[in-house]
Amino acid sequence: MASFMNDLASATPSSQNHNAANLTELELLELATKLYPDDFFRLGVRLGFEESRLSHFKHDNPNNIEGALSTMLIRWRKNQSGKPSLIRQRLAHALKHVQRLDLSESVYLQEDVLPTFKDIGLKENTGEWHLDKTIALPTDKAEWMKACIALPGRRVAVGYRSGSIDIIDIENDLRERILDQLKIRSLAQLSDGTLVICNDDVKSVKIYTCTLGGKHTVAKPLYTVRQSGTHRSLSVDAEDNIYLGLRGFKQIEVVKPISGALTKTIKTAVDPWSIAVMRTGNIAITNSLRGTEDAVCVLTQGGDIVSRMPGVKDARQFIAVDSKDSIYAAIKAKNGMVKIRKYSGHDVEVVTENVESVTKRRDWIQLACLSPNELVMCDAKSMFVFKQY
């Protein structure tokens, strides 16, 4: 726990000191190494250079795009006047508009970027979380577990990549299997109980909907995903709009629940691994790219990051959101070990820390919130039910 607290303590930079510092040539040279070749013309135009001038920078640095980027940035800096914070803000704004939000925030730290989790720290829990129950998943399907969502009445839907969904009554351990032939990648549920499914088929990725009806349940195609062969996560907002996170494309598609019409595409600097739409309309999202230290980011509907929750570097993060907009993150490190945290307000609660049967190595996990005081975690063998007393 001490190491996690140290991670949190080091995660809050001094934005005022950083923003007031002069934008140095060394900093610009380092920035140039992190930009992509495709960023050169787009960023240059955004910074006010004409294309002829940008071509001149490239001509002066033959076969050296990093050199051209460095020349462009240094020339831009020499043309700027005003307070260092204003100069930084201009560059950050340009980087943001070319979808390099990661670099934008390294140039200018928004003091209002972390309105909720700025001074995050471990909470002294008044009621501790306990492992209440462990339910074995069926041996013929468990290793294919891909999705897990909470349903009304303390039930959970578990979807399998090999095909089918199990509806599990946690209270009585009753099970019902549906849709044997449909390979499942991710699940969500509309307000009327309709199940939303994204299939697992690299050639034809679709969103389906179905009304639960036992063995007679039929899934109807709603939307065909244009990008295939990528990890896809589902969530639903208060108006039943369906959100589909597309890993590898840094975007979230929003689809109407009845017509299947694509209403908008949200571009973001975070490559979606797991998403959950909050009651506020903001989107909790984890990054598929290893090397980041954020457990969760929260996006606006425009794709801008409004808050970050610190996590563990090089870890996979799986999330769920409860009815009070608290965010649960299962943090799976590269060694497969798992810890679960609950982010709420300025606090972090430890859901699991030393429960050996839970924190041991595992390959794939999913979370589902039954209530603000009850959480389910599924892996390739079991379902774990946690309660807070």
N, C-alpha and C positions, 0 to 999 in steps of 0.2 A: 504494500500500500504506500510505503514511503516513496518508492520510485515513481509511482503514479502521481503523487502529490508534487514531486519535484518537476515532473513533466508539465503539470498544470501551472506551477509557479513560473516556469520559464516561458510559458506560452503567451504572456501578456506584455508586448513591447511598449516602450514609451513613445507614443505617437507624436507628442509635442516636440520632443528632442529630435526625433528623426526628421520630421517635416520641416523644422527650422534650419536644418543643416544644408550647406551649399551642395548642389548637385555636382559632384566632382567628375573630372575626366575619367578617373579610375572606375568610378561607379558606372559611367556610361559604357566604358570598354567591357566591363563585366556583363552589363545588360545586353550588349551586342552578341555575346556568346550564347545567350539564352533565347534569342529570337530565331525564328525559322526563316529560311530563304523566302518563303511566300509572304512573310511579313514586310519585306523591304518596301515594295511599292505602295502597299496599302497604308502602312504606317507613315511613310514619307509624305504621301498626299494628305493624310490627316494632320501632319505637322506643318503643312502649308507649302511644301515644295512642289514645283511644277515637275512634270514627268521628264522634261528635257534636263532639268537639274539633277534628278535622280539617276538618269542615264549617264550623266557626267561622273557622278560618284562611282558608278559601277565601272566606267571606263578607266578611272584612275586606280581601280583595284581589280585588275583582271583576274578572273577565276578565284576571287576572294570575297565572297558575299559578307563574311564577318567584317572584313576591312571596310567594305562599302557601308555597312550598317554603322560601324564606329564613326566613320567620316561624317555620315549624315547626322548622327546624334550630336557629335561634338560641334558641328557647324550650326545646328539648330540651337544648341545651348548658348553659343556665342551671340546669337541674334536676340536672345531673351533678356528682358529687363524686369525689375520688380523684386519683391521679397522671395527668398528661396522657397518658401512654402507655396507661393503662387506658381513658380516655375515648375516645381514638382507636380503640382496639381494639374497643370496643362499637359505635361507628359503622361501622367497617369490617365487622364481623360482620353488621350489619343490611344493609348494601349488598350484601354477598355473597349473602345469602339472597333478595334481590330480583333476582338475576342481573345485578348491576352490579359485577362483579369488577374491571373497569377502574378504577372510582372507588374501590372498596374499597382497592386497592393504592396509590392516591394519598394516602389518608388515613392508613393504617398500613402501613408496609413490613415485611413478615414477614422476620425475620432468617434464617429457615430456608427461605425460598421458593426460594433459589438454591443448593441443597446441592451441585450438581455444577458449575454454570457461574458461580458468584459472582464469581470473580476471573479471568474468561476473558481470554486474551491470545493473540497470534499465536505459534505454535510454530515453533521453529527446526527445520525438517524434517531428519531424518537421511537420508531417502530421498525424492527429489522425484517429483512426478507429471509424467508426460509424455503427450502425445497419441500413442497407439500406432497407431491406425488410424481412417480415415474411410470409412464405407460409405454410398453414395448410396441413398436410399429411392426406390421406384418413382415415376416422374414422373406416373403417372395417379392416385396416391394421396397422395403426400408432403404436399401442402399441406393435407390433411385429417387429418394425424396428431394423435391426441388422447391416446393411452395407450401406455406402454412399460413392460414388466416383465421381470425376469430369469427365465429358465427353467433347469433343470439342463442340464449339458453345454455351457456357454458359448453358450446360445441366448437369444434375446430375442424376445418377442412384441410386435409393434407394431400397435395398433388404429387404425382410421381412421373418422372421423365420417361419411364418405360410404358406409361399409360395408366389411366384411372385416377380417381379421387376417393379418398376415404373420409366420410363424415363421422367424426368421433365425439361421442357424448362423454365428457370428462367425468361427470358426476357418477355415471353408472357404467362407464367403459363399454358402451354399446357402439357398434360400428355398422356403417352402411356404405357399400361401394357403388360408385356410379362411373359412367363414361370410361369403360374398360379400354376402348380403342384410341382414346385421345391422349397424346403425349403432352404432359403438362410442364410448362416453364414457370409461370407465375399466375397468381390468383388475386382477385379483389371481389368485393360485393357491393351492389347498389343498395339504396335505401329500402327498396321494396323486396329485398331478399334475393334478387337475381344475381347469379354468380357470373363473374367476368373472368375469362380464361385467356391466357396467351399460350399458344401451343409451342412445342419444341420440335421444330422441323426447319432445318437450314434452307430448304428449297422453297417452302411456302409458309411464311410466318403470318398467322392470323390471330385476331381477337375474336373470341366466341362469347356468347351469352347463353345462359340456360336457367330455367326455373327448376329448383330442386323437386324431383318427383320420384325418388327411389330408382329402381332398376329401369324405369321408363323415362328417365331424364334424357333429354336430347339437347345437344349443343348446336346453336345456330351461328354461322359465320356473320360477323358484324363489320370487320375492317381488315384489310390486307396490308401488312406492313411492307413498305417499299424497301427498307434496308433489311437484309437477311444475314444469318450467320453471326449474330451477336447476342450477348446476354441482354435480356429484356426484363424490366421490373414494372409492376402495375400498381396503381393506386387510384382512388376515386375521391372527388371533392364533395362538398355539401350539396351541390346541384347535380350530382351523379355524373359529371363529366369524367371521362376515363383518361388517366395520364399514363403514358407509356415511355419509360426511360430507356434510351438506346445507347448502350455502351459502345464506345468506339466512334460515336458521331457527336458527342457532347451536346445532345439535344433531348428534349422531351416533347413528344407529340400528344396533343389533346384531342380527344375524339368524343363526339356526341353519343349518348348511350342508346338512342333509338334508331337514328338514321345512319350512324356509323360515319358521319361526315367529319373530316379532319378540320378542326376549327382554328388551330394555331400550332406553331412549332416554337418551342422555347429554346433559344440558344444559351448555352452557359459555359463558363470556363471549367466547370466540374464535370468529369465524364461519369455518367450515372452508373452506379453499381446497384444501389438500393434506394428507392424513393418512397416517401409517404407524405400525402397532402394533409396539411394541418387545418384546423377549423378557421384560422385566420385567412386561409387561402395561400399562405406561404408553403413552400415545399421543402421538407427535410430530405437531404440527399447525402449519400456517401460516394466517395470517389473511387473509381475502379483502378486508378493509377497508383501503383505502389510508390513509396517514397514520401508521400504526404504525411503530415502529422495530425491532421484534423480527423476526429472521429466522425463528425457530422457537420455539414454546412446547411444553412437555411437560406433559400432563395425566394425572391419576389416572383410574381407572375411574369415579370420581364426577364428573369434569369439572373438578376443581380444578387450577389451575396450580401445578406444583411446581418448574419451572425455566424460564428464558428464555435464549435465545441472541441477542445483539444483531446487528442487520443494518443495512440501509440504509433510510432513511425513504422512504415512497411507492414501495416496490418490491414486485413480485410474487415470492413465494418458492415454489419447487417442491422437494419433498424425497423422500428415500429413506433407508432404514435398512439397515445391513449386519448380518451374523450376530453381530457383537460389540456391537451397539447404538450404533455410531457413526452420527451423523446427517449426511447430505449435503444441502446446500441450494444450489440454483441460484437466485441472486438476480438478478432481471431488473428493472432500473430503468425509469423511465417512458420513457426514451429508447431502450429496447429492448436496451441493453447488458447482457451476462450475465457474472457471476462465480460460481464454484462454491467453496464452503467445506465442509470436513469438521470437524464438531464432535465432539470425543472427550475425555472427562474435562474437564480445565481448559484444553484446548488447542484452537486453531483451525488447521487446515492449509489452505494455499492449494492448491486443485486446479488452477484456472485463474486467470491474472492478465493475462498479456500475449500469449496465443495469439490472434492477430488473427482467424483463421478461426473461432474459437470465441466470442470475446467481442464480435463484431460484433452489430449490431442484429438482433433476431428477435422474432417475435410469440408463439410458443407453444413451450414446451419441456417435456420429461419426463426424469426420471432413473431409472436402474435399477442396482442393485448386483450385480455378478457375484460379487464376493468383497470382503473388506476391502481388497484392493489393486487392484481393478479396477472401474471405474465407466463406465457408458454414459450419454450424453446424446443425446436425439433432438430435432430441431427439424423444421420443415416441409420440409426438403430432405435432411438427412443424419443419420447416426448416428455419434457420436464416441465412441471407446473410449479411456479413460485408464488408464494403469498406473502404479503406484508401485514403483520399483525400490530 
